[in-house]
Amino acid sequence: MREVAIGGDMIRLGQFLKLADLVESGGDAKERILAGDVRVNDEVDERRGRQLHPGDVVTLDGRAAKVVF
């Protein structure tokens, strides 16, 4: 699992997918989230604006990234 540092105490799911290099663009993030392909803490989440905090784990296509400070 890859750890990805964020600049503050929160980041939105769509932004994190790009920051963690799990998708190439915001459009890709939106499509994958709405398709139910993204899991947050092992649960499907279809909210692009979902707030992530340190400790949250995002999974897409078998690749996982953990939010850290």
BELSUL-V493498 format. One record per residue. N is the residue number from 1. RES is the residue in one letter. PSI is psi in whole degrees, -180 to 180 (none if undefined). Layout:
# BELSUL-V493498
n: [N/N]
res: [RES/RES]
psi: [PSI/PSI]
This chain:
# BELSUL-V493498
n: [1/2/3/4/5/6/7/8/9/10/11/12/13/14/15/16/17/18/19/20/21/22/23/24/25/26/27/28/29/30/31/32/33/34/35/36/37/38/39/40/41/42/43/44/45/46/47/48/49/50/51/52/53/54/55/56/57/58/59/60/61/62/63/64/65/66/67/68/69]
res: [M/R/E/V/A/I/G/G/D/M/I/R/L/G/Q/F/L/K/L/A/D/L/V/E/S/G/G/D/A/K/E/R/I/L/A/G/D/V/R/V/N/D/E/V/D/E/R/R/G/R/Q/L/H/P/G/D/V/V/T/L/D/G/R/A/A/K/V/V/F]
psi: [135/138/131/119/139/159/-16/-153/0/149/148/150/-48/-42/-40/-38/-40/-46/-38/3/33/-21/164/-28/169/-34/-41/-42/-48/-48/-45/-37/-49/-27/-8/20/-14/134/137/121/43/22/137/134/123/21/109/-32/7/131/127/145/161/135/-22/145/127/132/136/126/39/1/137/145/134/136/126/164/none]
